[in-house]
């Protein structure tokens, strides 16, 4: 099942790579990503993932990343 996540994270070196890597390591296939720098400090990421697993589990895991400020399941 495909689900969409909206993530706000700090715009630091490697933050997007860590975000995507965490999703893949947790068993979610990343289908689409749209990242946009909002200002000099933050980035908004819209990410579509596919898995039989509950996307809320991924949201909780992403919130544990240092750069992630907010995760919403859309």
C-alpha positions as protocol buffer text, in pm:
chain_id: "A"
residue {
  index: 1
  type: UNK
  ca { x: 0 y: 0 z: 0 }
}
residue {
  index: 2
  type: UNK
  ca { x: 132 y: 345 z: -93 }
}
residue {
  index: 3
  type: UNK
  ca { x: 126 y: 624 z: 164 }
}
residue {
  index: 4
  type: UNK
  ca { x: 252 y: 981 z: 165 }
}
residue {
  index: 5
  type: UNK
  ca { x: 461 y: 1146 z: 437 }
}
residue {
  index: 6
  type: UNK
  ca { x: 526 y: 1517 z: 477 }
}
residue {
  index: 7
  type: UNK
  ca { x: 852 y: 1582 z: 660 }
}
residue {
  index: 8
  type: UNK
  ca { x: 1013 y: 1903 z: 781 }
}
residue {
  index: 9
  type: UNK
  ca { x: 1383 y: 1875 z: 849 }
}
residue {
  index: 10
  type: UNK
  ca { x: 1685 y: 2092 z: 903 }
}
residue {
  index: 11
  type: UNK
  ca { x: 1875 y: 2169 z: 583 }
}
residue {
  index: 12
  type: UNK
  ca { x: 2206 y: 2012 z: 687 }
}
residue {
  index: 13
  type: UNK
  ca { x: 2458 y: 1807 z: 498 }
}
residue {
  index: 14
  type: UNK
  ca { x: 2338 y: 1449 z: 452 }
}
residue {
  index: 15
  type: UNK
  ca { x: 1996 y: 1501 z: 614 }
}
residue {
  index: 16
  type: UNK
  ca { x: 1797 y: 1395 z: 308 }
}
residue {
  index: 17
  type: UNK
  ca { x: 2019 y: 1093 z: 255 }
}
residue {
  index: 18
  type: UNK
  ca { x: 1968 y: 982 z: 617 }
}
residue {
  index: 19
  type: UNK
  ca { x: 1591 y: 1031 z: 581 }
}
residue {
  index: 20
  type: UNK
  ca { x: 1570 y: 812 z: 270 }
}
residue {
  index: 21
  type: UNK
  ca { x: 1812 y: 553 z: 409 }
}
residue {
  index: 22
  type: UNK
  ca { x: 1607 y: 516 z: 726 }
}
residue {
  index: 23
  type: UNK
  ca { x: 1291 y: 457 z: 523 }
}
residue {
  index: 24
  type: UNK
  ca { x: 1459 y: 188 z: 313 }
}
residue {
  index: 25
  type: UNK
  ca { x: 1624 y: 15 z: 610 }
}
residue {
  index: 26
  type: UNK
  ca { x: 1285 y: -2 z: 786 }
}
residue {
  index: 27
  type: UNK
  ca { x: 1139 y: -197 z: 493 }
}
residue {
  index: 28
  type: UNK
  ca { x: 963 y: 82 z: 302 }
}
residue {
  index: 29
  type: UNK
  ca { x: 1017 y: 125 z: -71 }
}
residue {
  index: 30
  type: UNK
  ca { x: 1055 y: 492 z: -160 }
}
residue {
  index: 31
  type: UNK
  ca { x: 837 y: 555 z: -468 }
}
residue {
  index: 32
  type: UNK
  ca { x: 861 y: 935 z: -499 }
}
residue {
  index: 33
  type: UNK
  ca { x: 1037 y: 1224 z: -329 }
}
residue {
  index: 34
  type: UNK
  ca { x: 993 y: 1599 z: -365 }
}
residue {
  index: 35
  type: UNK
  ca { x: 1227 y: 1812 z: -154 }
}
residue {
  index: 36
  type: UNK
  ca { x: 1218 y: 2191 z: -136 }
}
residue {
  index: 37
  type: UNK
  ca { x: 1436 y: 2425 z: 67 }
}
residue {
  index: 38
  type: UNK
  ca { x: 1206 y: 2670 z: 244 }
}
residue {
  index: 39
  type: UNK
  ca { x: 1465 y: 2899 z: 396 }
}
residue {
  index: 40
  type: UNK
  ca { x: 1832 y: 2875 z: 488 }
}
residue {
  index: 41
  type: UNK
  ca { x: 1758 y: 2637 z: 775 }
}
residue {
  index: 42
  type: UNK
  ca { x: 1466 y: 2411 z: 679 }
}
residue {
  index: 43
  type: UNK
  ca { x: 1357 y: 2177 z: 403 }
}
residue {
  index: 44
  type: UNK
  ca { x: 1012 y: 2031 z: 330 }
}
residue {
  index: 45
  type: UNK
  ca { x: 1002 y: 1679 z: 189 }
}
residue {
  index: 46
  type: UNK
  ca { x: 697 y: 1505 z: 41 }
}
residue {
  index: 47
  type: UNK
  ca { x: 773 y: 1135 z: 23 }
}
residue {
  index: 48
  type: UNK
  ca { x: 559 y: 849 z: -107 }
}
residue {
  index: 49
  type: UNK
  ca { x: 648 y: 506 z: 32 }
}
residue {
  index: 50
  type: UNK
  ca { x: 511 y: 158 z: -28 }
}
residue {
  index: 51
  type: UNK
  ca { x: 497 y: -128 z: 219 }
}
residue {
  index: 52
  type: UNK
  ca { x: 263 y: -372 z: 389 }
}
residue {
  index: 53
  type: UNK
  ca { x: 390 y: -231 z: 719 }
}
residue {
  index: 54
  type: UNK
  ca { x: 218 y: 49 z: 910 }
}
residue {
  index: 55
  type: UNK
  ca { x: 346 y: 390 z: 799 }
}
residue {
  index: 56
  type: UNK
  ca { x: 306 y: 521 z: 1157 }
}
residue {
  index: 57
  type: UNK
  ca { x: 603 y: 301 z: 1251 }
}
residue {
  index: 58
  type: UNK
  ca { x: 815 y: 479 z: 991 }
}
residue {
  index: 59
  type: UNK
  ca { x: 694 y: 820 z: 1111 }
}
residue {
  index: 60
  type: UNK
  ca { x: 809 y: 739 z: 1466 }
}
residue {
  index: 61
  type: UNK
  ca { x: 1147 y: 619 z: 1340 }
}
residue {
  index: 62
  type: UNK
  ca { x: 1198 y: 934 z: 1131 }
}
residue {
  index: 63
  type: UNK
  ca { x: 1121 y: 1156 z: 1430 }
}
residue {
  index: 64
  type: UNK
  ca { x: 1420 y: 999 z: 1606 }
}
residue {
  index: 65
  type: UNK
  ca { x: 1656 y: 1147 z: 1347 }
}
residue {
  index: 66
  type: UNK
  ca { x: 1833 y: 1457 z: 1478 }
}
residue {
  index: 67
  type: UNK
  ca { x: 1744 y: 1676 z: 1177 }
}
residue {
  index: 68
  type: UNK
  ca { x: 1376 y: 1585 z: 1155 }
}
residue {
  index: 69
  type: UNK
  ca { x: 1144 y: 1843 z: 1311 }
}
residue {
  index: 70
  type: UNK
  ca { x: 799 y: 1721 z: 1203 }
}
residue {
  index: 71
  type: UNK
  ca { x: 640 y: 1421 z: 1029 }
}
residue {
  index: 72
  type: UNK
  ca { x: 278 y: 1410 z: 906 }
}
residue {
  index: 73
  type: UNK
  ca { x: 108 y: 1115 z: 740 }
}
residue {
  index: 74
  type: UNK
  ca { x: -101 y: 1248 z: 452 }
}
